[in-house]
Amino acid sequence: MAGYKGTGVVFVRSLIRGRGEGLERRFLSALSEEERHVYATTLEFHWIPIEVITRFFEVAAPLVFPGQADSLRKIGREMAFDHLRGIYRIVLRVVTVEKVIEKSARLWSTYHQAGTAHLLREGPNRLVFSVHDYPTLPELFRESTCGYIAGVFELCGVRGIRVSRFEQGNRTWHFRMSWV
């Protein structure tokens, strides 16, 4: 099990608690005892298994965004907004999208104990963010990553954002980004 930084758990906890006790009760009732313990005790600097944060996203998404088919992407978008709010929002509007995504590729190892990330320009307003050597990166986590990327673009003031994902073999995950 590869590790993921506890910032995701802190975000989910804040998101769920911000929607009321009833929603948090429903969220907690869907978790195992061990997952509830991780939810209650994880701090930003802790490492948790990627599967656990993915489970939290999976359970939280339909509760926070009921009836919406893209609820996992919306969780990712909200997390980007949470992570990059405040002063970063201003900074994001004065740097290029390419620079922001390039920096994200370099920051991958800050939040993940597995995989390496790279950025490739495919053309004008087209980039591919790739994660290599992370065969256990869960599909639902990859889906929420699409939303996170879209949220970063939105904070940069970009319009017409499209993010799709595809894989190469079983070890490389790609996120294709385009915008107008």
N, C-alpha and C positions, 0 to 999 in steps of 0.2 A: 504494500500500500504506500503510495507516494503521499507526501505531506503537503498541506496547503495552509497558508498563514491564517490565523484566527480572525483577521479583519472581516472575513466573510461572515463568520458566526456573529460577531458583534453587530454587523449590519443587519442580518436577518433578525436578531433579537430586537433591535431598535425598530425595525419595520413592523414586526408582528406586534410588539407591545404598543406601538403607536396607533394601532388599529383597535385596541381595547382588549379587556380581559377575556371576553367571550371568544374572540378569535385566537388568542394565545392558548386557551384551554383546548380548542379544537386542534390547533397545531400540535400541542404536546401530546394529546391523546393518540395521534397518529405515529408517534415516535416510540422506539423501544426505550427501556429504562436506561440503557447505556447512552443512547442518543440524547435523551433528556438531560443526563448528567453533563455531556459535552456542551449542550445548548446553554445550560445554566452556569457553567464554570469557565468557559473558554475566554481568554483575553486576546487582544490584538496580536501579541507577540508569540502566542502558543502555536504549535503545529498540530494539525489534526489530519486524519486520513481524507484524501480527496473524495472518497466515497461518502463520507459523512456530510460534508458541506453540500455535495450534490443531492443527497437525500433531503437536507433542509430546504434546498431550492425547490425540489420536486414537491414537497409537502406544502411549502409556503405559497408557491406560485398560484395554484387555483384558489387558495383561500383569500389572497390579497387581490387577485384579478379574476374573480369568478366568471365563468362562461367565456373566457377569452382564449382562443386557440394559441395565441403567442405569449401566454403568461410567463413562460421561462425567459423569453427574451425581455419581457417587461421587468422581471426581477433583475436581470443583468443591467438593463438601462438604469433602473433606480439605484443600483449599487454604484454605477459610474457617477451618477449625480451626487450620491452620498460621499463618495471618495474625493470628488473633484470640485465640491462646492466651495463657496467663499472666494478667497483670493485667487485660487487656481482658475476659477471661472473667467476672471479677467485675463489672466495670463494665456489661457487657452484661445482666446479670441485674437491675440496678437501674434501667435506663432502659427506656422503652417500645420496642416493636418499631418503631412508626411513626418514632420519633426516630432509631433506628439506620438504617432504610432511607432516611429523609430525608437523613441525613448521607452515606450511600452515594451517593445521587444527586448530592450536591454534590462528592463526591470523584472522580466519574467522570473528569474531566479530568486528575486526578493520574496515572491509570493508562492513559489512552487519549488519543491525539492526534486523535481524530475523535469526532464525535457529542456530543450533550448529553443529560443524563439528567434526568428529572422524575418526581415521585411524585404519584399521584392516589389519594385515598381513594374506594373504591366503596361502602363501607358498613362496618358493624361487622365487624372481623376480615377485611377484604378491602381489599387495596391493589393498585395496578398501578404497576410500575416501568417507565418507558418510555425508550427510547433513540432519539433523533431524529437525522436527518442523518448516518447512518452506513450507506450502502447496501452497503458491502463487509464488514459484520460477519458472519463465517462462521457457518453454521448449527450446526456442531459446537461452536463457541465459545459460541453462544447456549444450547446444551444444557448445557454445563458450567456456565454462569451460573445455570441453574435449580438445580443442585446447590449452588452457592456460596450462593445466597439461602437455600435450605433449611438449610444449615449455619449461617448467621448466625442464623436463627430458632431453631434448636436450641440454639445457645449462649446465646440470650436466655431459654431455659427454656420456649419455646413448644411445645405439643403439637398433633398433628393437622395438620401442615404440608402444604400442597399448593401446588405451583408449576407453572404451565403457561405456555406461551409461544405467542404468535401475532404475526402481522405485519400491518401496515397499509401497503398499497402496497409499495414496495421500499425505503423509506427510514426506516420507523419499526418498532421491535421492542418488543413488550410482554411483560412477565412478570407474570402475575396470581398473587397470593399470597392464600391464605386459611388460616385456622387456627381451632382451637376454643378 
